[in-house]
Every structure is written in structure tokens, then in C-alpha cells.
Amino acid sequence: MAQSRALPVGRGLFFIAFAAASWGVGGFVAAILYRHSDLGPIAVTFWRYLGGLALLAALRPLRKPEGERGWRAGRRWMVVNGLGMALYQTTYYVAIDLAGVAVATVVTLGSGPILITIGARLFLGERLGRAGLATIGVSLVGLVLLVTQGGGTGRHPLLGIAVALLSAAGYAAVTLLNRATKDDAFDSALGGFAVGIVALLPLALLEGPVPAREGLAGTVGLLAFLGAVPTALAYAMFFTGLTAVRATTASVVALVEPLAAVALGVLVLHEPLTPLSATGALLLLSAVAALATAERGPDGPDGPDDRRGRTTAVTANAAAATGPQAHRFEDSGREGARRR
């Protein structure tokens, strides 16, 4: 299924924001599962990918057929995409266990936009300008203020930071790959889940994939929700949004994820919202709004300024698709996907 680049930028931004908010809710649900189901982070990721795969596989025959070219083309990146998805999801939860929620979140989600900005400039020819870079800086300050107030560290903070950087690199690789390719977003998510399941199965068996019998019905319900909303729906929408939104902008908009998690903590668990956390939330929201406005302006992905800046890169990528140089970006993608 060949992907269309005709998605409006505004809708793409909404898709990415919705996906990020869903991931924030997913982290909240996963934390409940860790406490009450005897399942670890690898097993939870395995089950959510299996649920996402089952749902997307059931829905795929209902989609309008557009030929088989896109599905065959997607196989080039399927393995890299799936390994990257499995790597960054699992290592993020491991980093939380080693370094604590605050440190893992700041390192993973904070370094993600930086890595994506560098990769997007080198491989995709995307330009942000000084104002865009300053906005990213504001968003990172907001992220630090949002999640570190009152947060403690885990058992092995230095090791946890290293694992969090690995998670960020995998997240950056997956984002750049799906922004660069023209494969169908639905099939990219479907293939990614399939490869991720195969990669995670041996580790899930070692960790223990069977939940506790007590409260089994509730565990199954939470796993079903994880597979449907923060996994199948969120990834399909995120990859679709990347067809219209620049990779760097998408990485900043995705910082809605910790905002959603903090909001759930305040509204559901009645956690206090400190002045620093509130300031961080406002900074994050202002950064997201600023980049979203710039994305829809003349310097956005469909604007004349950005098109001029990307002409050379796009032409080179099209020529490399049929020549030996195609392996350069593919090799870079594999290297990146080994890291988040």
C-alpha cells in the first residue's frame, strides 16, 4: 500500500499529539499492571504488541486495497522498524526501574528531539532555523521542570541513564525511518509489531509471560486496552502523522506524552501539581503550539522555503533508491535502531 503525502499538516499534528497522549495513558496503565499482575516490562510490551498485531491484522482486510507494491517495499524496513520499536519500548521501562521515572523520562524524551533534529538535518534535509532550535530548548526545559520535581532516582542511576539513551536512539531511528519512507503507515505498524513480538518472545519467556491468577479478568482488560489504544491506534496514527509533519516537530509534539501522564496523576491519583511542574507544563505546551504554528506556515513541510531546502536531499534519495547508495541510509537506520 503506497502512502500518500496528501494528509493535511493540521491533521498530521493532531494524529501525533493523540498518539503521544495515548502513550502517556499507556504508561499509566502499564504501571498498574506491574504492581498487580506479576508481569514485568518485557512481558507487558510483548502482550501489548501481540494485541496490537491482532487488531491491525483483523482490520487490514477492511481497508481499501491499493496494490501490493507498498507492502513489498515495506519489507525493506520491517525488521529495522520492529527491532527499533521493541528496543525503545523495553529499554525505556528498564531505565525507569534502574534510574527512576523522572530521570528516565528526561533522558529518553529529552534526548530524542536532539537526536532526531540531527538525523533529520543529515538524512532528510529538514531545516528548523534558530527560532525552531530555541523552541526545542524551551520544550526541554519544560520537560525537566515537569517531571523532576519530587522525583527520586532508582537503584542504578548511571546504568539507567545509559539504557535511557539507548531507548532515545531507537525512538529517533524509528521516527526518522518512518518519516523517510513512503510505505503505508498501517502496514509499517503491523510489520513492526510482528517483528517486535518475535524479538521479545524469548526475553518475555525468561521474565515470565503469565500474569497472576488473582485479578486475571482485570489484567486481561488492561492488556486489551494497551493493545488497542496506546499500541495499534497510537502507532498507526503516529506513523501517519509523520507523512505530513517534519520529524523534529513530531518529536516535540510527542512530548504531550509526559503531560498526559502528569495530568492523569493529578486527576486520578490526586497527586499535587507543584509550581515547578505547572511551569514546565506551560513551557511544554507553548513550545508545542509554537512549532505546530510554524509547521503550518511558509517554512513548514509544504511551504516554499522548506521545499527549496529539501530539493537536493529528496532528489538524492530518489536516485539512490535504485542504486548502490541506497544502502547508506539503510545501514544508518539499522545502526540507529539498535540503540532505542
C-alpha positions in Angstrom: 0.0 0.0 0.0 1.7 3.1 -1.1 1.4 6.0 1.3 0.0 9.3 0.3 1.7 12.6 1.3 -1.6 14.5 0.8 -2.5 14.4 4.6 -3.1 18.0 5.8 -0.4 19.2 8.2 -3.0 20.1 10.8 -4.4 16.6 10.8 -0.9 15.2 11.0 -0.2 17.3 14.1 -3.4 16.1 15.7 -2.6 12.4 14.9 0.9 12.8 16.6 -0.5 14.6 19.6 -3.2 12.0 20.0 -0.7 9.2 19.7 1.6 10.8 22.3 -1.3 11.3 24.8 -2.3 7.7 24.3 1.3 6.6 25.1 1.1 8.7 28.3 -2.1 6.9 29.3 -0.4 3.6 28.3 2.4 4.2 30.7 -0.1 4.9 33.5 -1.9 1.6 32.7 1.4 -0.3 32.4 2.4 0.9 35.9 -0.8 -0.6 37.3 -0.1 -3.9 35.6 3.4 -4.0 37.1 2.0 -3.7 40.6 -0.9 -6.1 40.4 -0.3 -8.7 37.7 3.3 -10.0 38.3 4.1 -9.0 34.7 7.4 -7.2 34.0 8.1 -4.6 31.4 9.2 -7.0 28.7 6.1 -9.2 29.2 3.8 -6.2 29.1 5.4 -4.9 25.9 5.1 -8.4 24.4 1.4 -8.6 25.2 0.6 -5.1 24.0 2.4 -5.8 20.7 0.5 -9.0 20.3 -2.8 -7.3 20.9 -1.9 -4.5 18.5 -0.9 -7.0 15.9 -4.1 -9.0 16.3 -6.2 -5.8 16.0 -4.4 -4.4 12.9 -4.4 -7.8 11.2 -8.1 -8.0 11.7 -8.7 -4.5 10.3 -6.4 -4.8 7.3 -8.7 -6.7 5.1 -11.3 -3.9 5.6 -9.0 -1.3 4.2 -9.3 -0.2 0.6 -6.7 -2.3 -1.5 -4.1 -0.2 -3.2 -2.0 -2.9 -4.7 0.9 -4.9 -3.3 3.8 -2.6 -4.2 3.9 -0.7 -0.9 3.6 -3.9 1.2 6.6 -5.4 -0.6 8.6 -2.2 -0.3 7.8 -2.1 3.4 9.7 -5.3 3.9 13.0 -3.5 3.5 12.4 -1.6 6.7 10.1 -4.0 8.5 12.9 -5.7 10.5 14.7 -2.5 11.4 11.4 -0.8 12.4 10.2 -3.7 14.5 13.5 -4.1 16.3 13.7 -0.4 16.9 10.1 -0.3 18.3 10.8 -3.3 20.6 14.1 -1.9 21.7 12.9 1.6 22.7 9.8 0.5 24.4 11.5 -2.2 26.5 14.6 -0.2 27.4 12.5 2.8 28.5 10.8 0.7 31.1 14.1 -0.9 32.1 15.5 2.6 32.5 12.6 3.6 34.8 13.4 0.6 37.0 17.2 1.5 37.1 17.1 5.3 37.3 13.6 6.2 38.4 10.7 7.7 36.4 11.9 11.3 36.4 15.5 10.6 35.2 14.4 8.0 32.6 11.8 10.3 31.2 14.0 13.4 31.0 16.9 11.4 29.4 14.8 9.4 26.9 12.2 12.1 25.8 14.7 14.9 26.2 17.5 13.5 24.1 15.0 12.1 21.5 14.3 15.5 19.9 18.0 16.3 19.8 18.9 13.1 18.1 16.0 13.5 15.7 17.0 17.1 14.8 20.5 16.0 13.9 19.3 13.0 12.0 16.6 14.9 10.1 19.1 17.5 9.1 21.7 14.9 7.9 19.4 12.4 6.2 16.2 14.3 5.3 17.4 17.8 4.7 14.9 19.2 7.2 15.7 22.7 8.4 14.3 24.4 11.6 16.2 27.6 11.9 17.3 29.4 15.0 13.8 30.0 16.2 12.9 26.3 15.9 16.0 25.3 17.8 15.2 27.8 20.5 11.7 26.3 20.8 13.2 22.9 21.2 15.4 24.3 24.0 12.3 25.7 25.7 10.5 22.4 25.4 13.4 20.5 27.0 13.5 23.0 30.0 9.7 22.5 30.4 10.2 18.7 30.3 12.8 18.8 33.1 10.6 21.1 35.3 7.5 18.9 34.6 8.9 15.5 35.6 11.8 16.0 38.0 10.0 17.9 40.8 9.9 15.5 43.8 11.2 12.6 41.6 13.7 10.1 43.1 16.4 8.1 41.5 16.4 4.3 41.1 18.8 1.6 42.1 21.5 2.2 39.4 21.1 5.8 38.1 24.2 5.8 35.8 23.3 2.5 34.2 19.7 3.7 33.9 20.8 6.8 32.1 22.8 4.7 29.6 19.7 2.5 29.0 17.5 5.6 28.5 19.9 6.9 25.9 19.6 3.6 24.1 15.9 4.0 24.2 16.1 7.5 22.8 18.3 6.4 20.0 15.9 3.7 19.0 13.0 6.1 19.1 14.9 8.5 16.9 15.7 5.8 14.4 12.1 4.6 14.1 10.9 8.2 13.7 13.4 9.1 11.0 12.8 5.8 9.2 9.0 6.3 9.0 9.4 9.9 8.0 11.9 9.0 5.2 10.0 6.1 3.7 6.8 6.1 1.6 5.4 2.8 2.9 1.9 2.6 4.3 1.7 3.7 7.9 -0.8 1.0 8.8 1.5 -1.7 7.3 4.6 -0.2 9.0 2.9 -0.6 12.4 1.7 -4.1 11.6 5.1 -5.2 10.4 6.8 -3.6 13.3 4.6 -5.4 15.8 5.2 -8.7 14.1 9.0 -8.3 14.2 8.9 -6.9 17.8 6.9 -9.9 19.0 9.5 -12.4 17.6 12.3 -10.4 19.2 10.6 -10.1 22.6 9.3 -13.6 22.9 12.5 -15.3 24.3 13.0 -12.4 26.8 9.3 -12.5 27.8 9.6 -16.2 28.5 12.6 -15.7 30.7 10.9 -12.8 32.6 7.6 -14.7 33.0 4.7 -14.0 30.5 1.9 -15.4 32.6 0.0 -13.0 34.8 -1.1 -13.8 38.3 -4.5 -15.6 38.6 -5.8 -13.1 41.2 -7.5 -10.3 39.3 -6.9 -12.0 36.0 -10.0 -10.5 34.3 -8.9 -7.0 35.2 -5.4 -7.8 33.9 -6.7 -9.1 30.6 -8.9 -6.0 30.2 -6.0 -3.7 30.8 -3.8 -5.6 28.3 -6.6 -5.4 25.8 -6.8 -1.7 26.2 -3.0 -1.4 25.9 -3.0 -3.4 22.7 -5.9 -1.4 21.1 -5.4 2.3 22.0 -1.8 3.1 23.0 -0.4 0.5 20.6 -2.4 -0.3 17.5 -4.2 3.0 17.2 -1.4 5.2 18.5 1.3 3.8 16.3 -0.8 3.8 13.2 -1.7 7.5 13.8 1.9 8.5 14.7 3.3 6.9 11.5 0.5 8.5 9.5 1.2 11.9 11.1 4.9 11.6 10.1 3.9 11.7 6.4 2.8 15.3 6.8 4.9 16.6 9.8 8.6 17.1 10.0 10.4 14.6 12.2 11.8 17.2 14.6 8.4 18.9 15.0 6.8 15.5 15.6 9.4 14.7 18.4 8.5 17.9 20.2 4.7 17.4 19.8 5.2 13.9 21.2 6.2 15.5 24.5 2.5 15.6 25.1 3.1 12.1 26.5 4.5 13.1 29.9 1.9 15.9 30.0 -0.8 13.2 29.8 0.9 11.1 32.4 1.1 14.0 34.8 -2.5 15.0 34.2 -3.6 11.5 35.0 -1.6 11.6 38.2 -3.3 14.8 39.2 -6.8 13.9 38.2 -6.9 10.2 39.0 -4.4 9.7 41.8 -4.9 13.2 43.2 -1.1 13.9 43.1 -0.2 17.6 43.9 0.8 19.8 41.0 3.7 21.8 42.2 4.5 25.3 40.8 7.6 24.0 39.0 5.6 21.2 37.4 2.9 23.7 36.3 5.6 26.0 34.9 7.1 23.1 33.0 3.7 22.1 31.6 3.1 25.7 30.4 6.6 25.8 28.7 6.0 22.5 27.0 2.5 23.5 25.8 3.9 26.8 24.4 6.7 25.0 22.6 4.3 22.5 21.0 2.0 25.3 20.0 4.8 27.4 18.5 6.2 24.5 16.5 2.7 23.5 15.3 2.1 27.0 14.1 5.5 27.1 12.3 4.7 23.7 10.7 1.6 25.1 9.1 3.3 28.3 7.9 5.5 29.0 4.8 8.5 27.3 6.4 6.6 24.1 7.1 7.0 20.8 5.1 4.7 22.0 2.4 5.9 25.6 2.3 8.2 27.0 -0.4 11.1 27.7 1.9 11.2 24.1 3.2 10.8 22.7 -0.3 13.8 24.7 -1.6 15.9 23.5 1.3 14.9 19.8 0.8 15.1 19.6 -3.0 18.6 18.3 -3.1 18.0 15.7 -0.4 14.8 14.5 -1.9 16.3 14.2 -5.3 19.3 12.3 -4.0 17.1 9.9 -2.0 15.0 9.2 -5.1 18.1 8.5 -7.2 19.6 6.3 -4.5 16.5 4.1 -4.3 17.6 2.2 -7.4 21.4 2.4 -6.9 24.1 1.2 -4.5 23.8 4.3 -2.4 20.5 3.1 -1.1 22.4 1.0 1.4 23.9 4.1 3.1 20.8 5.3 4.7 19.6 1.7 5.3 22.8 0.9 7.2 22.4 4.1 9.2 18.9 3.1 10.0 20.0 -0.3 11.2 22.6 1.2 13.4 20.2 3.7 14.9 17.5 1.1 15.5 20.0 -0.9 17.6 20.1 1.9 20.0 16.4 2.9 21.1 
